[in-house]
Amino acid sequence: MTTVLIVDDSRLARDMVSSVVSSLRPDWGLAIAAGGEEALKLVEAQAPDAAIIDVNMPGMDGLTLAGILRERFPTLAMGILTANVQEALKKRAEALGCRFIPKPITTDKIRTFLTEAGL
């Protein structure tokens, strides 16, 4: 089963992304975490096929998490979700091999990410 890891400290954002992914790919599984440490525990048992990660979170930020996930899963499709659309942040995300998904969350943005990731 294809699994998407969703990591965001905002419950509303997690719910929105989960809802969109479920509506686009109802047969996929979701692994949902409120932060980086929780996400790392979730992926110990099974590697996800894709990850959608918020940047600004307390504790471990999304780019730090993306770096750890990239080391563990070199081919993992990752999208960085943020309202902070600064060029420097985009470049850091791209350097980690992540696609940039600007907030607000929309079905089209999530669909584009999944399609470009080959999923």
Stockholm file with secondary structure:
# STOCKHOLM 1.0

chainA/1-119         MTTVLIVDDSRLARDMVSSVVSSLRPDWGLAIAAGGEEALKLVEAQAPDAAIIDVNMPGMDGLTLAGILRERFPTLAMGILTANVQEALKKRAEALGCRFIPKPITTDKIRTFLTEAGL
#=GR chainA/1-119 SS CCEEEEECSCHHHHHHHHHHHHHHCTTSEEEEESSHHHHHHHHHHSCCSEEEEESCCSSSCHHHHHHHHHHHCTTCEEEEEESCCCHHHHHHHHHTTEEEEESSCCHHHHHHHHHHTTC
#=GC SS_cons         CCEEEEECSCHHHHHHHHHHHHHHCTTSEEEEESSHHHHHHHHHHSCCSEEEEESCCSSSCHHHHHHHHHHHCTTCEEEEEESCCCHHHHHHHHHTTEEEEESSCCHHHHHHHHHHTTC
//
